[in-house]
Amino acid sequence: MTSAVILERGHGKAHNPKVVQLSQPVPKTNEALVKIKAVALNHRDIWILDGDYPHITFDSVLGSDAVGTVSDLSKAAASSNHHLKVGDRVLIMPSTGWLSNPLGPEDMAHYALRGGSPIAGLFTQYASIDQADLFKAPEHLTDVEAAGLPLSGLTAYRAVFTKGRVAKGQNVLVTGIGGGVALFALQYAAAVGANVYVTSSDEAKIERAKQYGAKGGVNYRNAKWDEELLKLTGGHRFDVVIDSANGANAMAIIGNVLGIGGALVSFGQTAGPFQLEALYFVRQIEIRGTAMGSRAEFEQMLAFVTKHGIRPVVGDVFEGIDKIPDALQHLRDAKHFGKVVITL
Ligand SMILES: NC(=O)c1ccc[n+]([C@@H]2O[C@H](COP(=O)([O-])OP(=O)(O)OC[C@H]3O[C@@H](n4cnc5c(N)ncnc54)[C@H](OP(=O)(O)O)[C@@H]3O)[C@@H](O)[C@H]2O)c1
């Protein structure tokens, strides 16, 4: 048997994470059995529990991020001279069905994220995964750090490089720096020599962000945060904004923060839906939507993280699979700075 956390249907739109016992999976052709060592949370898990996410599937195992070791290979896979062997420490691609198309998944009908969806997730002691979706974890990372890398690290990689095309010397703003994805975006953009500024609801988080390469930041709860930000840059507007808040922030970004022809790379709406006004075309702004990334980008991200020695920022660590419901509440309260990780 294996312990796992599934999505239990609740009342109305509020659902529950429930710890259950399931039979241990047996690897099918081309799969490997992975013994999960640590898992990490994403804001997506909260949207699912709140009934605000597409393709929610009840009784599906939750969770998109994990690090583990290969404990068994299917007979077909073991004899196919594949690159993996028993004992390898691996990261799991958090989605299935998107190989390499830079524009988006090759076929949306076959694209799915792991966890709380038709594809079983990773909040479990054992998962059986297609070997093509398994990658050796960067050696410089601890298990706790590695668990926090896949979904957020991939989303930030595509947002910063594929969509944002961030380069040395550019002014880049990353909003909501306490967030898991945002902290990767800061580290990636700083690693290639961009001038990175941040926003947060918490001055202490802005100070901590400076340890990861931020030049400064402002509190987005202040009504005139955009004007305060431009004071910090000496009036220089931004080339790229990496944003997951949307809502009222978006118009401040388009109206004041971005320079003429700048790019707003948008991957979420934590603060509410996007409200588009004509100003965006008057200022020649490019709005570039992005979501997660392909398997090819996942490999590129792992190589980039390894080359630059980037370490995921882990805010809080819980111990034991039965602590996952508490950890989810902690994420919901937004007390964290970086990833919330649970060791199994
Ligand atoms: N499209 C995709 O593929 C994709 C992938 C991953 C995540 N997302 C989305 O991106 C968002 C962040 O995900 P995550 O996992 O990084 O979440 P997270 O770790 O829970 O972080 C959320 C952060 O949002 C910030 N925030 C809240 N209200 C804000 C506002 N009004 N203005 C600016 N920032 C605000 C907070 O930053 P402070 O604590 O600094 O105030 C908070 O820490 C979520 O909406 C998620 O659904 C999308």
The ligand as a MOL file (V3000), in Angstrom:
LIG
                    3D

  0  0  0     0  0            999 V3000
M  V30 BEGIN CTAB
M  V30 COUNTS 48 52 0 0 0
M  V30 BEGIN ATOM
M  V30 1 N 0.0230 29.7530 -16.0630 0
M  V30 2 C 0.7680 28.8350 -15.4330 0
M  V30 3 O 1.2710 27.8790 -15.9890 0
M  V30 4 C 1.0320 29.0230 -13.9890 0
M  V30 5 C 2.0240 28.2710 -13.3690 0
M  V30 6 C 2.3000 28.5110 -12.0360 0
M  V30 7 C 1.5710 29.4650 -11.3620 0
M  V30 8 N 0.5640 30.1380 -12.0030 0 CHG=1
M  V30 9 C -0.2130 31.1560 -11.3050 0
M  V30 10 O 0.6840 32.1620 -10.8680 0
M  V30 11 C 0.2900 32.6290 -9.5870 0
M  V30 12 C 1.4420 32.4380 -8.6220 0
M  V30 13 O 1.6640 31.0420 -8.4370 0
M  V30 14 P 2.6650 30.5150 -7.3250 0
M  V30 15 O 2.5400 29.0370 -7.2570 0
M  V30 16 O 3.9920 31.1480 -7.4970 0 CHG=-1
M  V30 17 O 1.9030 31.1360 -6.0520 0
M  V30 18 P 2.3070 31.4020 -4.5610 0
M  V30 19 O 3.6280 30.8010 -4.2290 0
M  V30 20 O 1.1170 31.0730 -3.7290 0
M  V30 21 O 2.5050 32.9930 -4.5680 0
M  V30 22 C 1.4520 33.8820 -4.7320 0
M  V30 23 C 2.0290 35.2710 -4.5630 0
M  V30 24 O 1.1670 36.1950 -5.2250 0
M  V30 25 C 1.5010 37.4570 -4.7620 0
M  V30 26 N 0.3380 38.3340 -4.8460 0
M  V30 27 C -0.8590 38.1910 -4.2640 0
M  V30 28 N -1.6360 39.2700 -4.5580 0
M  V30 29 C -0.8880 40.0830 -5.3490 0
M  V30 30 C -1.1020 41.3530 -5.9500 0
M  V30 31 N -2.2450 42.0140 -5.8110 0
M  V30 32 N -0.1060 41.8970 -6.6880 0
M  V30 33 C 1.0840 41.2570 -6.8420 0
M  V30 34 N 1.3450 40.0460 -6.2810 0
M  V30 35 C 0.3670 39.4790 -5.5390 0
M  V30 36 C 1.9580 37.2880 -3.2980 0
M  V30 37 O 3.2470 37.9050 -3.2030 0
M  V30 38 P 3.7840 38.5750 -1.8480 0
M  V30 39 O 3.7700 37.4740 -0.8300 0
M  V30 40 O 5.1520 39.0280 -2.1870 0
M  V30 41 O 2.8630 39.6920 -1.5130 0
M  V30 42 C 2.0290 35.7660 -3.1320 0
M  V30 43 O 3.1720 35.3240 -2.4460 0
M  V30 44 C -0.9870 31.8860 -9.2280 0
M  V30 45 O -2.0940 32.6660 -9.6410 0
M  V30 46 C -0.8890 30.6260 -10.0600 0
M  V30 47 O -2.1320 30.0500 -10.3320 0
M  V30 48 C 0.3020 29.9440 -13.2920 0
M  V30 END ATOM
M  V30 BEGIN BOND
M  V30 1 1 1 2
M  V30 2 2 2 3
M  V30 3 1 2 4
M  V30 4 1 4 5
M  V30 5 2 4 48
M  V30 6 2 5 6
M  V30 7 1 6 7
M  V30 8 2 7 8
M  V30 9 1 8 9
M  V30 10 1 8 48
M  V30 11 1 9 10
M  V30 12 1 9 46
M  V30 13 1 10 11
M  V30 14 1 11 12
M  V30 15 1 11 44
M  V30 16 1 12 13
M  V30 17 1 13 14
M  V30 18 2 14 15
M  V30 19 1 14 16
M  V30 20 1 14 17
M  V30 21 1 17 18
M  V30 22 2 18 19
M  V30 23 1 18 20
M  V30 24 1 18 21
M  V30 25 1 21 22
M  V30 26 1 22 23
M  V30 27 1 23 24
M  V30 28 1 23 42
M  V30 29 1 24 25
M  V30 30 1 25 26
M  V30 31 1 25 36
M  V30 32 1 26 27
M  V30 33 1 26 35
M  V30 34 2 27 28
M  V30 35 1 28 29
M  V30 36 1 29 30
M  V30 37 2 29 35
M  V30 38 1 30 31
M  V30 39 2 30 32
M  V30 40 1 32 33
M  V30 41 2 33 34
M  V30 42 1 34 35
M  V30 43 1 36 37
M  V30 44 1 36 42
M  V30 45 1 37 38
M  V30 46 2 38 39
M  V30 47 1 38 40
M  V30 48 1 38 41
M  V30 49 1 42 43
M  V30 50 1 44 45
M  V30 51 1 44 46
M  V30 52 1 46 47
M  V30 END BOND
M  V30 END CTAB
M  END
